[in-house]
Every structure is written in structure tokens, then in C-alpha cells.
């Protein structure tokens, strides 16, 4: 895994050579090199391994996504801040199936580093809400759920949010005993 600065150095070198080709009247070659340098600039902001991991995740291939993410050895030096957020977000999604404590750490770190899209931020907060709810922290879960609902402007997570709200309401209801109708004392008085 290359350091993120190397990508910018390569792009700057290609642009410098393209400018030289422009001065030598090789305009077509210069334009082609400018387009090539844009690829390196794009990969500076959007890491190739994270893009490949997202593609694997869309196919529900968690092992393949994990393999691509494991190729990033030092995320702090290899990724810009937003990409570090997505790195942690993807790890949180994959770990949430098996270890809620680690998933909570990954999602909180992803939120603190920042995610570009509101939908991804809403998904992270929804997952955190579910984790908090399962750990009996209902107020935190409700707060995260309302934040997720505000961020989900396109309604892509509406079903999951509705289901989570229903689960929270069900757990807040007092336990009702159906059947014989009343307490044991009331039954003794009747009988």
C-alpha cells in the first residue's frame, strides 16, 4: 500500500511532463497525460482498495471485502480523513455480525472522522442505535435513531428505522399477563 503523498507526486510528475510536451507541440500526448494524472488525483481522494471493498460488499461477499481492506496496512498514512472514516465504517459493517463491541468502536470512529454521504452517516447511526438498544441504553438509542431519521432524506432506511422504533416501543410496554384476569389474591377472594 502506497502512501497517499506518492499518488500526488506521481500526478505532479505526469502534469509536469505534459506541460513539457505542450511546449514541444505534442499537444495530443500532453492531453492524454493530463487525463492520466487525473486518475492518480482521483485515487488520492477515493482509495482503490476501499472502492473494491464496497463492490464486494454490494455482492454480500464479506470475506472478499475484508481481504481488500486488509491490504491497507496503515490507514492513517495511506488514506485521507474521509477515507479513514469509510475504512472504519466498512470494518464496522463487517464486524457487526459477530462482535458488537468492536462494531460500536468502528462506527463511532467513522462518525468522528466523517463520512461524505448523509446516507452512510445515517446507516452508521442506525447501527449504533441498534447496538445501544441491545445494551439497554434506550435514551442513547432513541437519540441516535432520530439523528439517523433526519439524515435519511431520501427514505432509503425508512423500513429499518420504522422496525427499530417498533422494537423500542414493544420493549417499553409493561408486561401484561393475559389469561385468568388478575392477581392470585383477587382469585382467592372470588373463590
N, C-alpha and C positions, 0 to 999 in steps of 0.2 A: 504494500500500500504506500503510495507516494504522499508526501507532504503536500498540503493544498497550495503552498507557495510555488512549488515546482511547476504546477499547471500554469500559473500566471507567468512564470519565467519563460516557459516554452511558448506561450501565446505572444509574449512581448518579442521574443526572438523571431517568431514567424512574421509578426507585423513589421518588424524592422527590415527583414529580408524582402517583404512585399513592397515596402517603400523604396528600397534599393531597385527592385525590378521595375517599379513605376518610373524611376528616373532613367532607367536604361531602355525605356519604351517597350517593355514586356508587360503590357497592361493586363492582358488576359491571365497570365501567370500570377501577377500581383493580386488580382481579384480573387483567384482561386485560393491563394494563400491566406488572404483576409478571411474568407469563408472557413478555411481550415482552422484558423486561430479562434474563430467564434465557438467552435466545438470545445476547445480547451477552456474558454471562458465560461461556457455553459456548464461544463463538468466541474468547474470550481464552485459554482453555486448549487448544483444538483449532482451529488456524488453518484457515480455509476453503480456502485455496489448497493446503495440504498434503492436506486431505481430498479435494479434487478431483484432485490428482495421484495419490493412492492409487487412486482409482476408475479413472483412466486406465491405471494400471499393471496393475490386475487384468485389463484387456482387452488387455494386451500392447501398448498404444499408448504407446511410449516418447517419441515426438515430442510427443504431447498432454500427457504428464506433465511433460516438460521445459518446455513452454510455460507451464503453471501455476506451476511452481517458479520460472521466470524472472520472474514477476510480483512475487516477494518480493525487493525491491531491497536492503534492509539487514536481514538475518535477526537480527542482534544486538538491534536496536531493535524489530523487529516481532514477534518470537517469544519465548515463554518458553523456559527452558533445555531442557526435554524436547523441545519442538517444534523447537528448533535441532538437536537430536540426530536427529530424524526427517528434517529438511531435508537433513542431511549423509548420512543413511542412504539416502534416495531418490536423491540425486546419486551415491552410491557404486554403487548397483544399476545405474543407467543408464550410468555411465562404465565399469563393469567389462567391458562388451562390447568396448570399444575401447582403453582405457588403464589398465593395471593399476596403474601408479604413482599416478595420481590417485585411482583407486578405493581404494587402500590408505590414502591420506591421509584421504579422506572417511569410510571405515569406522572408522578409529582415532579421528577426531574425534567421530563419532557415539557410539562407545562411551564416550569420555571425558565427553561431555555427558550421556549417559544415554538409555536407551530404556525406555519404560514396560513393555513386554511382554517376557517371557522368550523367547518365540518369535522376536521381532525381534532380540534380542540374540544368540540362538543363530545366526540366519541371518547376522548381521554377522560373528560369529566364524568361522563356517564359510567365508564368503567370504575372510576374512583368512587362514584356514588354507590355502585353495587358492592364494592369491597367494604366501604364504610358501613353500609347497611348490614352486611353479613357479620361485621364485627360489633354490631349493636351500637353504633354511633349514628343514631337516627337523625339528629339535627344536622350534622355534617353531611349526611347522605341527602337530606332534603335540600340543603343549600346547593350542593354540587349538582343535583338533579335540576333545580330551577336555573342554574347557570347554563347547564347543557341545553335546556329547552330554549333559552334566549339565544344561544349561539347557533342552534339548528334552524336557521332562517328558511331553508328550503324544505324542511319537513322530512328529511331523509331518515331521521331517527325517531320519528313520531311514534311508531309502534312500540319500539323498545322503551321509550320514555313513558308511554301510557301503561305498559306492562309493569314497569318499575313502580309507578305511582300506585297501581292496584295492589301490588305486593306490600307496599308500605302501609296502605290503608287496612289491608287484611291483618297485618301484624299489630296494628294499633287498636283493633276492636277488642273489647273484653271477651274473655272466654265465656260462652253461653252454653249451658247444659240443657240439652233438649231431652225430652222423654217424660219422666214421671211428674214433672211440674213442681218444682220447689225443693226445699231442703229436707233433710231427714227429719228434723223437728216438726216441720209442718205435716209430714206424712204421719208421724206418731200421734199428733193431735187429732187428725182426721179419723185414724183407725182405732 
